[in-house]
Amino acid sequence: MLAFTLLTSTTAASATIKLVAWNLNNLHFVVDEPLRDGAPSRSEEDYQLLQKYRDRLDADVIALQEVNGPRAAGLVFPPDQYDLYFSARYIEDLVTGKATHLDPEQRSDRIYTGFAVRRGVFDAVSKRDVPSLGVIHAADGRPVRWGTEILLEKDGQLLRLLSVHLKSGCTTAAWRTRPTPTV
């Protein structure tokens, strides 16, 4: 988890905006059942602990990675306190019903990037997808891990943020075998 505090200033006032990036490790909306093989299974106590972390962070904007959509994010970031913005990759699962289906055989196991934005902090928020940041899934050739960008407006100032989920592999030794670039 990364946390940043951004100080903005104008001639009229100054404001502090707290930003956090949080990979929620395959978070989804079904309690006591993992999203996919190898993913963690979360209990009610786990969701309560994640809510405590959220409260301790006290962030205005949280860039999210590895979340199975707004329904899952809503278990940690209640919609009456946060607006949720997710990659449009989620819409395909929503249209097909896979985004809300409880049967594991019919439910999507996809993860998405997005944002949780504290309500009432900004004058306006808009979202844009950045599919060009996606990578191709090795197993079936589909693009995954789109970037999600938001534009925040407060007191006439704009702030553009991007939530990305990089391709895994940092836990392997493959990076050590890559040739060293020459200058």
N, C-alpha and C positions, 0 to 999 in steps of 0.2 A: 504494500500500500504506500503510495506517495502522497504527501500533502504539501501544498504551496499556499502562501498567503500573498495576494496581489493587492498592492496599494494603488488606488487610482486617485487622481486629484483634478479638480477643476478650480476655477477662480471662486466659485460659489461654495464648494464643499469638498471634503475628501471622504473616501469610503474604503473599507477593507472588504475584500471578497476572498473567502477561503475556498480553495480548490483541492480536490482529492481525486486520485486515480485508484480504483479498487477492483481487482480481479476476484470475483466471487466463486471461482472454481466450480463450474457446472451447476450453478444455483437453478433450481426449478421448483415448481409449485406443489409437488407431491411429497408429503412428509414420510420419512422412513423408507424411501425407495430411491436408489441412485438414478440419475438421468441416463446414464449409459454405463457399460462395463468399465470398471476402474475409477469411476467418479464417486465422490463421497455420498453417503446416505445421510440426510439431515433429520434430526429429531426436532420436536417443538422447542426443546431447550436450546438447540443450535440456533434456531431462528431468533429466539429471545436474546441470545448472546450477540448475534449479528446486529440486532437492534441496539444493544448497549454500546457496541463499537460505533455504530452510526451516531449515537448521541454523544459519545466522547469525542468523535471527530468534529462535531458541530460545524460541518462544512455547508457552504451555500450551493456548491456544484460538485457532484461526484461523477467522474467519468467511469462508466461500468464496462467490464469485460466478463465474458463467460457467464452470461445470464440467459436463461431460456425464455426471455421476453418480459413484457410488462407485468403479467400476472405473477411471475416469480419475484420480480423486483418489488412489487407491491407488498410482499410479505416482510420486506426489510424497510422499504420506503413507502409509508402509507400515502395513498393518493390524496388524502385531505391535507397532507403536509408537503408533498413533493409532486411536481409534474415530471412525467417519465417520457423520454424521447429515445426511440430505438431505431436501429437500422431497418430499412424497408424489406430486408430479407425476411423479416418476421411476418410480413403481410401474407406471403405465400402459405405459411403454416396457419395463419388466422383464417384465410379463405377456405382452405381445405379442412379446417376443423382440427388439425393436428396441434394447434397452439393451446387448446383447452381440453383435449381428450384425456380422460383418466386412464384408459386402457393402454398399457405400455406398447402393445403391438400396433396401435393406431396413433400414438403420440409422437411428436417430433422430438428428437434428441439433439437438435441444433442449439448452438449458443450464439449470442449476439453481442454487439457493442451498443452502447447507449449512454444516456445521462439521466441522473436524478437531479432535479433543480428545485431548491427550496422555494415554495410558493411565497409570493409577496416581496421578493428581494429585487427582482428586475422589472423594468417597465415593459419589456418585450423579449420573447425568445423565439427564434426560428431554427428549424432543423433542415439539414441537407445530408443526403447519403453520398458517400465517396466510395463507390464500388471499385474504382481503379486501384484502391489499396488492398483489395482482396487477394487471396492466394488460392491456388487450385488444390482442392482436396485430392490427395494421392489415391484414395480408394475408388472414387467414382468420377473424378474430373470436374466436379461442380465447384464454382467459385464460393469461397467462404471468407469470413472475417472482414467484411466491409468496414470501412471507417464510417463513423457518424460524427458529423460536424454540427455545432450549434453556434448561433450568433446571439450574444446577449447584449441588451441595451439597458443602460441605466444613466439617468440624468444626461442624456444626449451623447454619451460615450458608448462605443462598441467594443466588444471583446469576442474574438473568434476562438473556439476551442475544438479540438479534435480528439475523439476517443478511438483508439486503435487497439487491436489485439494481434500482436505479432505472431508469426509462425513459431510453433514450439521447436525445441531442439537444443535449447541452451543447456539442458541437463545431460546432453550426450557429449562425447569427446570429439565430435565431428569438427567443431570449430578449430581444434588444435591441429588438424591435419590440412587445413586450408593453406595455400601458399601465402607468404607474407608479401604484401604489395611493395613494389619498389617505387621510389620517387625519382 
